Amino acid sequence: AVAYLRVGRYADAGARLREALDVSADLGDVTGEAHTHHATVILLSEQGRHADALPHAREALRRYVAVGHRSGQGRALNAIAWCTAMLGGPFISYGPEMPAELERVIKAQLEINN
C-alpha cells in the first residue's frame, strides 16, 4: 500500500489497506488493525480528505490503547490533532461531543508522557 501511495496510485493503496484491515481483523491482530487505520489516515490526508481520515485516526488510537502500544498512541494522537486542525479546529467542524474527545485525547497524551 505504501508503494502505491508514494506513486500516487491512491485507489490501489486504498484497496490494499482495506484488504490488510480485513486480514488483521480475521486474525484478531489488533496492532495490525491499528497500523492499517493509521496508514489509511496518511492515504486520506494525502488526498486532502481529512474528514474521512479522522475516524481512522480515532480507531487507530482506540486499538493502540487497547494493546498498550505507546508510540502508536502518540502517532494516532498526532493524526487526530492534524486532521482536526486541517478541518478548521475542534469546535468549528464538530458538535458538543468534541470537548469530551479533546479531554480524552489530552488525558491519553499525558499518560503517554508519564
MODELLER restraints for C-alpha pairs under 7 A, 6 or more apart:
rsr = mdl.restraints
at = mdl.atoms
rsr.add(forms.Gaussian(group=physical.xy_distance, feature=features.Distance(at['CA:1:A'], at['CA:13:A']), mean=4.29, stdev=0.5))
rsr.add(forms.Gaussian(group=physical.xy_distance, feature=features.Distance(at['CA:1:A'], at['CA:16:A']), mean=5.44, stdev=0.5))
rsr.add(forms.Gaussian(group=physical.xy_distance, feature=features.Distance(at['CA:1:A'], at['CA:17:A']), mean=6.24, stdev=0.5))
rsr.add(forms.Gaussian(group=physical.xy_distance, feature=features.Distance(at['CA:2:A'], at['CA:13:A']), mean=6.79, stdev=0.5))
rsr.add(forms.Gaussian(group=physical.xy_distance, feature=features.Distance(at['CA:4:A'], at['CA:10:A']), mean=6.54, stdev=0.5))
rsr.add(forms.Gaussian(group=physical.xy_distance, feature=features.Distance(at['CA:4:A'], at['CA:12:A']), mean=6.27, stdev=0.5))
rsr.add(forms.Gaussian(group=physical.xy_distance, feature=features.Distance(at['CA:4:A'], at['CA:13:A']), mean=5.12, stdev=0.5))
rsr.add(forms.Gaussian(group=physical.xy_distance, feature=features.Distance(at['CA:5:A'], at['CA:13:A']), mean=5.66, stdev=0.5))
rsr.add(forms.Gaussian(group=physical.xy_distance, feature=features.Distance(at['CA:5:A'], at['CA:43:A']), mean=6.66, stdev=0.5))
rsr.add(forms.Gaussian(group=physical.xy_distance, feature=features.Distance(at['CA:17:A'], at['CA:36:A']), mean=6.26, stdev=0.5))
rsr.add(forms.Gaussian(group=physical.xy_distance, feature=features.Distance(at['CA:17:A'], at['CA:40:A']), mean=6.75, stdev=0.5))
rsr.add(forms.Gaussian(group=physical.xy_distance, feature=features.Distance(at['CA:20:A'], at['CA:36:A']), mean=6.72, stdev=0.5))
rsr.add(forms.Gaussian(group=physical.xy_distance, feature=features.Distance(at['CA:21:A'], at['CA:33:A']), mean=5.54, stdev=0.5))
rsr.add(forms.Gaussian(group=physical.xy_distance, feature=features.Distance(at['CA:21:A'], at['CA:36:A']), mean=6.01, stdev=0.5))
rsr.add(forms.Gaussian(group=physical.xy_distance, feature=features.Distance(at['CA:24:A'], at['CA:30:A']), mean=6.95, stdev=0.5))
rsr.add(forms.Gaussian(group=physical.xy_distance, feature=features.Distance(at['CA:24:A'], at['CA:32:A']), mean=5.54, stdev=0.5))
rsr.add(forms.Gaussian(group=physical.xy_distance, feature=features.Distance(at['CA:24:A'], at['CA:33:A']), mean=5.50, stdev=0.5))
rsr.add(forms.Gaussian(group=physical.xy_distance, feature=features.Distance(at['CA:25:A'], at['CA:33:A']), mean=6.56, stdev=0.5))
rsr.add(forms.Gaussian(group=physical.xy_distance, feature=features.Distance(at['CA:30:A'], at['CA:63:A']), mean=6.11, stdev=0.5))
rsr.add(forms.Gaussian(group=physical.xy_distance, feature=features.Distance(at['CA:31:A'], at['CA:63:A']), mean=6.76, stdev=0.5))
rsr.add(forms.Gaussian(group=physical.xy_distance, feature=features.Distance(at['CA:31:A'], at['CA:64:A']), mean=6.57, stdev=0.5))
rsr.add(forms.Gaussian(group=physical.xy_distance, feature=features.Distance(at['CA:31:A'], at['CA:67:A']), mean=6.89, stdev=0.5))
rsr.add(forms.Gaussian(group=physical.xy_distance, feature=features.Distance(at['CA:34:A'], at['CA:59:A']), mean=6.98, stdev=0.5))
rsr.add(forms.Gaussian(group=physical.xy_distance, feature=features.Distance(at['CA:34:A'], at['CA:60:A']), mean=4.29, stdev=0.5))
rsr.add(forms.Gaussian(group=physical.xy_distance, feature=features.Distance(at['CA:34:A'], at['CA:63:A']), mean=5.41, stdev=0.5))
rsr.add(forms.Gaussian(group=physical.xy_distance, feature=features.Distance(at['CA:34:A'], at['CA:64:A']), mean=6.05, stdev=0.5))
rsr.add(forms.Gaussian(group=physical.xy_distance, feature=features.Distance(at['CA:35:A'], at['CA:60:A']), mean=6.85, stdev=0.5))
rsr.add(forms.Gaussian(group=physical.xy_distance, feature=features.Distance(at['CA:37:A'], at['CA:56:A']), mean=5.10, stdev=0.5))
rsr.add(forms.Gaussian(group=physical.xy_distance, feature=features.Distance(at['CA:37:A'], at['CA:57:A']), mean=6.58, stdev=0.5))
rsr.add(forms.Gaussian(group=physical.xy_distance, feature=features.Distance(at['CA:37:A'], at['CA:59:A']), mean=6.64, stdev=0.5))
rsr.add(forms.Gaussian(group=physical.xy_distance, feature=features.Distance(at['CA:37:A'], at['CA:60:A']), mean=5.28, stdev=0.5))
rsr.add(forms.Gaussian(group=physical.xy_distance, feature=features.Distance(at['CA:38:A'], at['CA:56:A']), mean=6.59, stdev=0.5))
rsr.add(forms.Gaussian(group=physical.xy_distance, feature=features.Distance(at['CA:38:A'], at['CA:57:A']), mean=5.97, stdev=0.5))
rsr.add(forms.Gaussian(group=physical.xy_distance, feature=features.Distance(at['CA:38:A'], at['CA:60:A']), mean=5.71, stdev=0.5))
rsr.add(forms.Gaussian(group=physical.xy_distance, feature=features.Distance(at['CA:38:A'], at['CA:76:A']), mean=6.78, stdev=0.5))
rsr.add(forms.Gaussian(group=physical.xy_distance, feature=features.Distance(at['CA:40:A'], at['CA:53:A']), mean=6.97, stdev=0.5))
rsr.add(forms.Gaussian(group=physical.xy_distance, feature=features.Distance(at['CA:40:A'], at['CA:56:A']), mean=6.75, stdev=0.5))
rsr.add(forms.Gaussian(group=physical.xy_distance, feature=features.Distance(at['CA:41:A'], at['CA:53:A']), mean=4.63, stdev=0.5))
rsr.add(forms.Gaussian(group=physical.xy_distance, feature=features.Distance(at['CA:41:A'], at['CA:56:A']), mean=5.93, stdev=0.5))
rsr.add(forms.Gaussian(group=physical.xy_distance, feature=features.Distance(at['CA:41:A'], at['CA:57:A']), mean=6.07, stdev=0.5))
rsr.add(forms.Gaussian(group=physical.xy_distance, feature=features.Distance(at['CA:44:A'], at['CA:50:A']), mean=6.49, stdev=0.5))
rsr.add(forms.Gaussian(group=physical.xy_distance, feature=features.Distance(at['CA:44:A'], at['CA:52:A']), mean=6.76, stdev=0.5))
rsr.add(forms.Gaussian(group=physical.xy_distance, feature=features.Distance(at['CA:44:A'], at['CA:53:A']), mean=5.44, stdev=0.5))
rsr.add(forms.Gaussian(group=physical.xy_distance, feature=features.Distance(at['CA:45:A'], at['CA:53:A']), mean=6.25, stdev=0.5))
rsr.add(forms.Gaussian(group=physical.xy_distance, feature=features.Distance(at['CA:50:A'], at['CA:83:A']), mean=5.16, stdev=0.5))
rsr.add(forms.Gaussian(group=physical.xy_distance, feature=features.Distance(at['CA:50:A'], at['CA:86:A']), mean=6.67, stdev=0.5))
rsr.add(forms.Gaussian(group=physical.xy_distance, feature=features.Distance(at['CA:50:A'], at['CA:87:A']), mean=6.72, stdev=0.5))
rsr.add(forms.Gaussian(group=physical.xy_distance, feature=features.Distance(at['CA:53:A'], at['CA:83:A']), mean=6.97, stdev=0.5))
rsr.add(forms.Gaussian(group=physical.xy_distance, feature=features.Distance(at['CA:54:A'], at['CA:80:A']), mean=6.08, stdev=0.5))
rsr.add(forms.Gaussian(group=physical.xy_distance, feature=features.Distance(at['CA:54:A'], at['CA:83:A']), mean=5.78, stdev=0.5))
rsr.add(forms.Gaussian(group=physical.xy_distance, feature=features.Distance(at['CA:57:A'], at['CA:76:A']), mean=5.52, stdev=0.5))
rsr.add(forms.Gaussian(group=physical.xy_distance, feature=features.Distance(at['CA:57:A'], at['CA:79:A']), mean=5.84, stdev=0.5))
rsr.add(forms.Gaussian(group=physical.xy_distance, feature=features.Distance(at['CA:57:A'], at['CA:80:A']), mean=5.58, stdev=0.5))
rsr.add(forms.Gaussian(group=physical.xy_distance, feature=features.Distance(at['CA:58:A'], at['CA:80:A']), mean=6.70, stdev=0.5))
rsr.add(forms.Gaussian(group=physical.xy_distance, feature=features.Distance(at['CA:60:A'], at['CA:76:A']), mean=5.99, stdev=0.5))
rsr.add(forms.Gaussian(group=physical.xy_distance, feature=features.Distance(at['CA:61:A'], at['CA:73:A']), mean=5.41, stdev=0.5))
rsr.add(forms.Gaussian(group=physical.xy_distance, feature=features.Distance(at['CA:61:A'], at['CA:76:A']), mean=5.08, stdev=0.5))
rsr.add(forms.Gaussian(group=physical.xy_distance, feature=features.Distance(at['CA:61:A'], at['CA:77:A']), mean=6.75, stdev=0.5))
rsr.add(forms.Gaussian(group=physical.xy_distance, feature=features.Distance(at['CA:64:A'], at['CA:72:A']), mean=5.78, stdev=0.5))
rsr.add(forms.Gaussian(group=physical.xy_distance, feature=features.Distance(at['CA:64:A'], at['CA:73:A']), mean=5.45, stdev=0.5))
rsr.add(forms.Gaussian(group=physical.xy_distance, feature=features.Distance(at['CA:65:A'], at['CA:73:A']), mean=6.37, stdev=0.5))
rsr.add(forms.Gaussian(group=physical.xy_distance, feature=features.Distance(at['CA:70:A'], at['CA:112:A']), mean=6.35, stdev=0.5))
rsr.add(forms.Gaussian(group=physical.xy_distance, feature=features.Distance(at['CA:77:A'], at['CA:105:A']), mean=6.68, stdev=0.5))
rsr.add(forms.Gaussian(group=physical.xy_distance, feature=features.Distance(at['CA:84:A'], at['CA:90:A']), mean=5.72, stdev=0.5))
rsr.add(forms.Gaussian(group=physical.xy_distance, feature=features.Distance(at['CA:87:A'], at['CA:93:A']), mean=6.46, stdev=0.5))
rsr.add(forms.Gaussian(group=physical.xy_distance, feature=features.Distance(at['CA:90:A'], at['CA:98:A']), mean=6.35, stdev=0.5))
rsr.add(forms.Gaussian(group=physical.xy_distance, feature=features.Distance(at['CA:91:A'], at['CA:98:A']), mean=6.66, stdev=0.5))
